[in-house]
Each structure stands twice: as structure tokens, then as C-alpha cells.
């Protein structure tokens, strides 16, 4: 980089050499901080921390506060999860974008589906790979019916409640149609909020009909662009260099790690009373981890990953 005071062909002086050693953001070069948001949203266990607002808030604040930032890039790879955490992360991104007056560019990797797509809608523009999966604008919930299993192995279910619907959808009790209807009503409310958020964020760019876009279906990148769920096919480096020049700096804003982050409470707490190594996992915690691993695998598997 040639300093304004140095003419072409001049020998670089001490100031120029010192300036060349500085980070790009201190040399005045355009900077686009990159924040990676990856994983199931809201699924938090000691070994499998999911995406939550508490977990990503500091990263987002650091990215939007970076000197010489011209935009903020979000790299998203998530099959969804908690609708509450998805919306809270979305809102924090939009709040910071408005406050700092910075555009948000979203880059989808393997998948931005369900809550992952909700977060992607926080971008002013969404880019994806032709093989990326986007969409799944819907609400899903599931459980198991284990009442026959426990009867078969001789287990008696004892459940004590105060409140007529406190044990609603208990997997060890027979399914009650009234309980299912109540759950469906809740899902419809959440679905309506999701649809409203997508419409507000993507507005006139949406090209498909409601009865196609909002059924929970998902699409590969090219079709997602055609439907207006994404703006273009593009990768992080190529898009940012084309928009901000070859000298653009793309520092990755990573979460805090190490001993200090643990002392500050940024690590997920252990569970149980019997420790396995230094993890603080008891037998109950280990069972929780196994169940969490199966559930997480099932969420990703819905999209072929």
C-alpha cells in the first residue's frame, strides 16, 4: 500500500514500513468483520452448546463496533431450533445494524433452515451456494408415545399434578386429542410470527406464493434465489472483494475461549454430581448428552446432512 505522501517509484520510508505492519483496520483499509453462526439453535448441554443470544451477543457487539467497518458479514450454517432464540438473535442483529448504520451481508453455507433462515433474514442481502439448503419456514414439534413400552416392561407411571393440563402431551400417557389441538394452536401462532418476519424482511423480493413459501418446504440455492429467499449465488471472499476492493480485511470475530471465559461464565455449566474427567458430567448429564446428540443428528438429517 502506498502512502499518500509517497509518490510512485519512491523508496518507502520508516513511516510506510511501520504502517505496513499495522492491522488493516488501523491502516484505513476497508474492514468487514465476519461472525460465524453455526449449529442447532437453543440446544444447550455441557458438551453441545447451541446458538443462543447469550452465547453470540458479545461477538455481534464486537463485530459491529470494529473500527473502519464498512459492513458486517454473517456466515450461517444452522438447521434451526428454538424459535425464541432465533428471533432474539435476529432482533439483536437488526438493532445493532440500525444503531451502527452498517449493512449486514449473510452468507449461507450448508443450510439456513427454519430458525436458521429466520436469523438469515436479519441480513440486508443473503448469498448462498448453489447446493445450500434454505427455507423450511414452519414449526415442528415431536415426542414419543411410551405408554405401551413401560406397561410391557412392568413400570407403573405415577404422576401428580395441580392443574388440568399440567401433564399435557406427557410421553408416558396416551395421546389426548384435546392436547394435540392446543399444541397445534400454539404452533399456528408461532408460524404466523415467522411468516410475518420473513415478509417484513424480504418484502417485495419474495416471488413465490404463500401456499408454497410457507409450508415448511425447503429448496437448494438456485431455486431459493428464484423464489426471493436469497438474493444471489456468491461466496464470502468473492462478494466482499468485489464490493469493497481487493484490500478488504475480513477478520473473523470468534467467541471468547480459555480460562478467562470460563471464569466469566461463558462456558456451559456441568451437570450431575459424579465427574467424568474435568467435564463435570454425572450419569444424568451423560444420558442428557446422548439424547441431545440423537436429537441434534435428527434435526440435521431432515436436510440431508
N, C-alpha and C positions, 0 to 999 in steps of 0.2 A: 504493500500500500504506500503510495507516495504522499508525503505531507504537503499541505497547501503551500508551504514556504519553500518547497524543494522543486526545482524545475526538472523536467525530463532530462536524463543524462547526468545530473548532478550526483556526486557521491553522497550517500546517506550520512548525516551527521549523528552525533551521540543521541540527540533527541529522537530522531527517527528510529534508531536501533532500540532505544528504550521503549518507544511506543509500540514497536512490533512485538514486544514481549508481553504486552498487556492483553487481558482477555478482550475478545471482540466487542463486548458490550461497553468496555471502557475506552475503546478506540473510536467510538462513534459509529461502528458498523451496525446495520440493522440486526435486531435480535428478535427471534420468535421462540419463546420458551415452549418446551414440549412436556406435556403431562400425560402419562400413560395410565389409563383406567381399564384394568383387566380383571376378569373373574366374575363369579356369581355375586349378585348384589344383595347385601344384607345378611348373608350366611356367615355367621361368626362363630368359630370354635377355636380352641387354642392352637391347633395346627393348620386350620383352614380359614384364615381371616378373609371375609368377603369385603366387597366395596360398601362403605358407609360414609355418610357425610363427615362423621368424626374422624374417620381414617384419611380422608382426602382433602379436608378443608385447608390444612396448613400448606399442602402442596399447591393448591389452587391460589391461595393468597400470595405465596412466594412468586408464582408464575406471573400473575397479573401485576405485581409490584416491581418486576425486574426492570432495571434501567435500560433505556433505549428500545424497549419492546414495541414492536410495530403491530403485533397480533399475538394471540396465544393459540397453540395447536394442541388438540386433544386426540390422542390415539386410543381408540375404543375397541375392546375385544371382550364382549360380555353377552351371555345368552339370556340375561335378565335376572329376576329375583324379586326382592321386596319392592312393591310399588311406592311405599312411603319413602324409602331411602333413595329410590330412583328420582322421585320428584324433588326431594330436598337437594340432591346433588345438582339437578337441573336448575333449580331456583338459585342456588349459590353461584353457579357459573354465570347465569344471566345478570344477577346482582353485581358481580364483580366486573363483568363486561360493560355494564352501564356506568358504573362508578369510575372505572379507569378509562372509559371510552376506547376500548380495544376490540377489534373484531375477533371472533372465535372461529377457527377452522378445524373441523372434525375430520379425522381420517379413520375409516373403519378397516380393521384387519380381517380376521376370520368371520366374526359375527357381531352385529349390533341388533339384537332381537329383544322384543318385549321391553323390559326396563332398560336394557342396553340401548335400544333405539330411542327410548324416552330421553336418556341422557344425551344421545347424539343430536337430538332436536335442539339442544342448547347452542349448537353451532349456527353461525350465520351462513355457513356453507358446509355441506357434507360431501366428502370424497370417499371413494371406495375402490376396491379391486374388482375386476370382473367376476371373480369367484367368491367375493364376500357375500354373506347372507344378511339381509336386512328385513325388518318388518316385525311380524308376529305381534300386531297391535291388538291385544286381547288380554284376558285374565284367566289364569288357570289355577286350580286348587285340587288337591287329591289326598286320599288317605287309603287305609286298608280296612277290610272287614274281617276281624279276627275272632268274632264271637264263636264260630264253629270250631276253630282251632283250639281255643282254650277249653272248650267243652270236651273235645276229643282227648286232650292230654290231662284232663281231670283238674283243671284250675277253675276255682269259683271266683267270679268277679264281685267285689264288694265296693260299692261306690256310694258316697254320702254327699248330698248337695243341699243347698238352700237356694231356691230359685228354679223355676220350672224348666228353663232352658240352659242351665249351667253345664249340663253334660252333653250338650248338642254335638252331634257328629263324633261321639266317642267311638273309637275303632273297635272296642270290645263289646259294643251293644249293637243290636240290629238297626239297620238304617231306617230312619224316620222320614217319610216324605215331607212332612212339615218343616223339618230341619233343613232338608235339601232345598226347599223353596226359599227359606230365609237366606241361605248361603247364596243362592242364585241372585236374589235381590241385591245383596251386597256386591257381588261381582258385577252386576249391571251398573251400579253406581260408580264403581272404580273404573269400569270400561268407558263410561261416558266422560269421566275426567281425563282419561288417557286420550280419547278421541279429540276432545276439546283442546288439549295441549298440542297435539300434533297439528291440528288445523290452524291454531294460532301461530305456531312456529313456522310451518311450511306454507301456509296460506295459499296464494294463487299458484304456487309451484306444483301442488298436488294435481295429478292428471287423471287418476283413476276414480271410479265411482265408490261411494261409501260402502256399498254392499260387497265390494271386493277388497278395498284397502283395510277395512276394519273388522275382518272376520277372524283374525289371528293367523292368516296365511303369511308366508314369507317368501322372498324372492332373491335370486342372485343379482350381482351388482348391475349389470347392463339393464335388466328389467326394472330394478329399483330406480335407476336414473330415469328411465322412460316414464315411470309412474310418478316421478317427482319426489320420491322418498329420499333421494340423494341428488346432488347437483351435477356431478361429473365423475368419471373414472380418473383416478390420479393417486400417486403415492406422495408421501410426506416430502421427501427431498426434492423431487422434481417440481412439485407445485410451489414450494416455498422459494426455491431458486429462481423459478420463472417469474414469480410475483415480486420478490424483494431483492433479486440480484444474486450473483454467484458468491458474494462475500457474506451472505446472511449467516448468522450464527444460530444454531438450533440446540441450545443447552437443554438437557433432559432434567427436569425437576423431579428428584426421587424422594421417597418418604424417608424420614429420619430413621437411622438404624444404629445398633450398638448399645452399649451400656447406658448412655445418657438417655436414649429414647425409652429404655425400659424404666429408668428411674422417673421419667416424666409421665409414665402411664400410657405410652403409646403402643405397648405390646399387649396382646390379649391375655387376660389372666388365666392361670391354670385352673383345673377343676379336680375335685376329689381330694382325698386325704393321703392316699398311697402314691408315692412319687415313682415315676419311671425315669431314671437319669435325672436330668435337670429340667424336664418338661413340666413337672408338677401335675401329671395326669394320673388320676386314680382309675379304678376299674370302671366306674361310671363314666368318667371322662373318655376312656378308651372306647367304650361302647358308643358314646356320642360321636366320636371321631369316625368310627366305622359307618355309622348311619349317615353322617354328614357326607362321607366320601361317596356312598352309594347314591344319595340324593343329588349331589353335585354332578356325578357322572351321568345320571339320568337326565338332568337339565341340559347338559352339553349334547347328549346323544340325540335329543329331539331335532337337532340341526345338523346331524351327521358328523359330529366331532367327538 
